[in-house]
Amino acid sequence: MDDDARAVDEGSAWTIGGVDDADAEAAARGAHAEATRAGDLERAVRALAACARERESAGRPRAIVGPRLASTLASGHKGFVDACARQRRMDVALRYARLFDADKAASDGEPDLFCAVINACGRAKDWAVAREAFDLRRTEAGLAPDPFAYSALVSSAAKCGNYVAAREAFEEANAAHAVDTVVYNAFIDACASRGDYEGARATLERMKTTANVKPNIRSYNGVISASTRRKHFSGALAAWEELQLAKLAPTIITYGAMLAAGAATDDVDVTWSEELFADALQSGACGRAGNDHMVSSLISAYARGVVRKQIDKKTALERAEAIVRLLSEDAASDDRRAKASPNARVWCALITLCARCGQPGRAIEVLKIMNARGGASNAESDRYLMYAMTSALEASKEGDEHFGKMQRIISQSPTGVRESTGSAFALYAKFKSDVQSCRRETNARARRALESQLPDTITFNTLIHACASNGEDGKAMELYRDMLANGVPPSLRTYVSLIVSLSRSKRGSQVEEAERLFDVAIEDGVEPNEFLFTSLMDAQVKANRPFAAFDTYERMREADVSRTTVTYGCALQACYYVDDEEDGVERAYAILRDMTESGVQMNDWCSNTFLRVISRAGRIEEMLEEVKKIVRRKGMLEQETFEAIIRALCLEGYVGRANRFMSMMDSRGLVPSEHTFKEFIVACSRDGSVEIAWDSYKRFARLGYKLDVNTRSSLIVVLSVGSMSGFEGDENGEVLLARAITVFEAAMKHENDDVIDDEARCALIVAMARNEKLESALAVWRESHGRALVVKSRRHTSNEGEDYIGEVRAMYESLIEVCCHQDRIDEALEVFDELKDAGVRVSTVTLAFLESSCRRSRVEEYRVFDVCAQMRAQVDQKRNGRLVKPTKTSHHVRADGVSDIAAELATDGLGGDVKKSTWRKPT
C-alpha cells in the first residue's frame, strides 16, 4: 500500500488485524465515558488501552489509540486529568497521556497532554509523577523540553513544596537555553511561596541580563508576594517603585499583593493602606470594589492599626463593614462571583477586627452571615471557618451571654470544624497517625491524598501558639520538627511562638534551647524584630539569668531594633533578679532613661515592675513617689506590686503605711498572699500593734492560710506583752492572754513540737503566771524541760521597759515569785533547781523572796542553804566579772604616763608634720 492509500486508511478508521473496526472504537469510547462518569478512572483508562495498538510514534513503536478516537477524546483531556488530580491518581493520568500520540498532537496544534499532567501533579502534590511525566515526554513521546514544559515542571515542584527540585529544574532549563519569561516567573513564584525574598529578587535581576527574557508585571507581583511572606515591606515598596519606573500597569493582583504587604509589616500604616486601596479603585484595574484579597488585606491593616492605636475602633469597624458591603453588592451583579465573594478570608478578617475592637456580639453576627453564605464544606472553607470561630470565641470569652452563643454555633458546625475548634491537637494527632500508617503500608494513593492535606505555615503557627499559651513546649517542638520534615517553611512568627513556649514550659524556662532556636532563626534568614528579641529576653529572665537578658537588650539596641513596652518590661524584670539590689536599681533607672529617649510611654506593667525593683532595695521614699505618679495618671497597681510595697514597708518598720496599702488592696478586692500576710503580722507584732496584728490573723485564718513558727511566735509574744502592759488603750489583759493561749493550743493540736520559738514560750509562760494561770504556766514550762531556753534579751516594742518578759530570766523569776505568793514552795523549788542546772541568773530580790518563803513554810534547812548559796554565788560572779573587766586608758597618755595634749593637737594627723600651736603661749 502506498503512502496516500495508508493516509486515507488511517483517516477513516483504525485497522485491527486488517479489519475495519470502527465499532470497537465506539465501544471503547462509550466504556471510557461511562467509567469516567462513575469515577472509576482505572477502568476508564483500561477501556482505551484495550483498543490501543502498536504503531510508529516519534520514530519508535508504542501502543496508542487511533487518530480518529484521539481526535474525539481531545476535548475531554482537561476534564479527565482534573478528575485524576481530585482523586490524587496522577499515575492514572500519566497512563492516560501515554495512550495518545503527543508528537502528532503538537503538530496539529492541540494542547500538550504531558504538560497538563505535570501541572495537575502540582495540585495533587505528586512530584514523583510530575518528574516522570517530564522525562517520558522527552524519551517516549519524542518532544524536546521547551520553556512551556520547564515552566510546568518548576511550578509543579513549587506547589509540591519541593523547593530544591524547583531550583534544579530552573537551572536545568537555563543550561538547556530553554527559558523565557514564563519559566523565570515560575521560579519567582516558587521563591515567593516560601518567603524567599532574596531568591525572588536575585531571579528578577537575573532576568534583566538573560537573552529573550524580560520582566513583566507578573515578575514584580511574585517579588512583592515574597516580600509579604517575609514581612519585608521595604522590598515590596522597592518593587512597586521599580515597576512604575518601568511603566508597567499594576493589575488587581499587584494591588492585592501590595495591600497584603502593608498589612503584614510590623510597622503597619493604616493611612498608606487606605490611600493605596483608593488609588486601586481609581485606576480602573480593580473594578468598583476590588477583590477578596484586597479587601481582606485592608481589613487586616485596620485590625493591626487598632492595636497600634493608629485608628479609632469605631471608625475602623465602620470602614471595614462599608468595603465588605460594597464588595458584596459588586459581586451580586455577577452570577459567577455572587456565591463566592466575599469569601471566607474576608469574613475571617472582619471577625478578627470585631474581636480587636471588643465587639463580641458583632463578631458572632458576622460569623452567622459567613455560615449562611457558605457553600459546601471542604478543607479550605473549614479551615477559614475554624480561624473565624477561634477569633469570635476569643472576643466573646469575657461575656457569658456571648460565650454561650459561640458554644451553640460551634456545636452546629461541620464535624471537621467542630473537632478542630474543640480539640485541634487531637485532630492533628489523628491525621499524623494516618499519614505514618500509610507510609508504612506504602499505599501511594492514600499517602498522596493525606499528604496533600498537610497544614500550611499559618495552621502550624496557630497550633504552636496554642502550645505556647499552655506551656506545652514538647508539643510545640514536635510540631516544629513536623514542619521541617514536611517541607513547610517556618516564619518569624513560628520562631517567636516556639521561644515563648520554651519560656513558659511547665518544666521551667528552657533558656538554652530558646537561645539555640534564636540562632537558627537568624541562620534561616529571619530578620529579628522586637518580638523575637523580647521573647528571648523573657525566656532568659524566667530562667533567672538577668545578665544574659541585659546582653540581649544591648544587642537589640545595637541592631537599632525598636523596643516596645514589653521589651522594657522584660528588662526591668531582669533588674529585679540581680543579686546586688543597688545594682539592680541603677540598671532600672538606666532602662527608664532609654525608654524616655525612645519616646515609649511607661505603662502600668513597667511602672509596677520598676516599683518592685526599688522596693526590694528598700528605697522607701522613691517607692512612694513612684506610687504617687501612678495614681496621678490613673494607672493601676498590680497585686504583686502591692505586696512588694507592703513587704518593703514592713521590713523598714513602717507598719502604719503598710496597713494603709493593705486597706487599698481590700478596696480593690485583692487578697494578699500567705507570704505577705505573714510578714505583715510579724511587723505589726514587732511594732506592738496588737489589734491590727490580731485582726490580720483572723482574716489570715479565714483564708485557710497556715501560720509558721516565726509568725505564730511573734503574734503570741505581742499578745502576751499586751496582756501585761495594757498599752493598747483599755484592752482587757485577760482577753489578750486568752487569744495568745488560743493560738498556742490550736497549733498544739495539729503539730507535735516546735510550734513556737523560745522567746514566745517564755513570754506566754510569764503572762499566764502573772495573770493567775499558774497551772497552765507550769504545764507549758514542764513541757519545755530539756529545751535550751536561752534567748537574747531585747526590746520587743517601743513601749517596753527594761523588764522584758520574752527572756528566760523573766520566766524563771515570774514562776518563782508567783509560786511563792501562792505558798506553792515545792513548785518554786522545782523551778529553782531547773534554773541552777540551766545556769540562768535571776535577780537577788527573787532569790531573797524564795529564801524567806522557804523559812516561813519550814522547809528542810538544806533547801534554805541551797538558795542562800545560789545568792552568794551570783554576787561573787558579778563581783569577779567587774574585776576582770579591763579599765579603759586614755589615748592621750604616753608610754611614760605623761599626757601631752597640746603636742598631739599640733600634728596634722597620724604621720603628719608637727605644727606650732596657735593657742598655747610659749613657756
Order of alpha helices (4+ residues) and beta strands (2+ residues): alpha-beta-beta-alpha-alpha-beta-beta-alpha-alpha-alpha-alpha-alpha-alpha-alpha-alpha-alpha-alpha-alpha-alpha-alpha-alpha-alpha-alpha-alpha-alpha-alpha-alpha-alpha-alpha-alpha-alpha-alpha-alpha-alpha-alpha-alpha-alpha-alpha-alpha-alpha-alpha-alpha-alpha-alpha-alpha-alpha-alpha-alpha-alpha-alpha-alpha-alpha-alpha-alpha
